[in-house]
Amino acid sequence: MLDPELLERTTARSAELDELGERLAKQLAEVRAERDEPAVAEKVLERMSEQLAGERASYTSETAMRTCCQPRPDP
């Protein structure tokens, strides 16, 4: 037969470890969420940079077409 004191200590330790496991799982989820934030921000920044580059290229192209292809007034 098991010693009642030993059984009680084992049960208490098991409960402590379960609680610790729950806290660590929560902490890990928080760390993963925080780690994902910069990756999301980086993707947004990349998209915005690409969009801005496209707009600049379009503006430059339109400006060049207007400058080069407009008839010059007679002097």
Contacts in CASP RR format, 6 or more apart in sequence:
PFRMAT RR
TARGET T0000
AUTHOR 0000-0000-0000
METHOD contacts of the structure
MODEL  1
MLDPELLERTTARSAELDELGERLAKQLAEVRAERDEPAVAEKVLERMSE
QLAGERASYTSETAMRTCCQPRPDP
END
